Amino acid sequence: MSLDAFLDDVYQYHGQERLSRDEIHRAAVAAELPADQLAIVDGLPEGEYAQDEASEALRQVPDLLGEGEPGDRAGSG
């Protein structure tokens, strides 16, 4: 399942225009998304998102996670 298809399901199920990062994350865990997709959802910044905003933010997460050296976490060091 693609992340966009996942978001379609989540927003349809909840029936709300905006969902928090935590609600999206809980739904991802419950849907048992593959580890690579769950890692992307984990990187979603805090906040509330309309479906299109969540989709765009999730597309940007891999770029944000790719900053720095492999294994480095921002702010640790």
C-alpha positions in Angstrom: 0.0 0.0 0.0 1.4 3.4 -0.9 1.4 6.2 1.7 -1.1 8.1 -0.3 -3.5 5.1 -0.3 -2.9 4.8 3.5 -3.8 8.4 4.0 -6.9 8.0 1.9 -8.0 5.2 4.2 -7.1 7.0 7.4 -8.9 10.3 6.5 -11.9 8.4 5.2 -12.1 6.2 8.4 -11.7 9.2 10.8 -14.1 11.4 8.8 -12.2 14.5 9.9 -10.7 17.2 7.8 -7.6 17.5 9.9 -5.7 14.8 11.8 -2.8 15.2 14.3 0.6 13.6 13.6 -0.1 11.3 16.5 -3.4 10.1 15.0 -1.7 9.4 11.7 1.1 7.6 13.5 -1.3 5.4 15.5 -3.1 4.5 12.3 0.1 3.6 10.6 1.1 1.2 13.5 -2.4 -0.3 13.5 -2.3 -0.8 9.7 1.1 -2.6 10.2 2.8 -0.5 7.5 6.2 -1.8 6.4 9.1 -0.6 8.4 10.4 1.8 5.7 7.0 3.5 5.4 6.6 3.6 9.2 10.0 5.3 9.5 8.7 8.0 7.1 5.5 8.4 9.2 7.8 8.6 12.3 9.5 11.6 10.7 6.4 13.6 10.3 6.7 16.8 12.2 4.3 17.6 15.0 1.1 19.3 14.1 -2.3 18.8 12.5 -2.7 18.1 8.8 -5.3 18.1 6.1 -4.9 15.1 3.8 -3.0 17.0 1.1 -0.7 18.6 3.7 0.1 15.3 5.2 0.8 13.8 1.8 3.2 16.6 0.9 4.9 16.5 4.4 5.4 12.7 4.1 7.0 13.2 0.7 9.5 15.7 2.2 10.4 13.5 5.2 13.0 11.3 3.4 14.9 14.5 2.4 14.8 15.6 6.1 15.9 12.3 7.3 18.7 12.2 4.8 20.4 15.3 6.2 23.7 14.7 7.9 25.8 11.5 7.9 24.2 8.1 8.1 23.6 7.2 11.8 23.8 10.8 12.9 20.8 12.3 14.6 20.4 16.1 14.4 21.4 17.8 17.6 23.3 14.8 19.1 26.9 15.6 19.3 
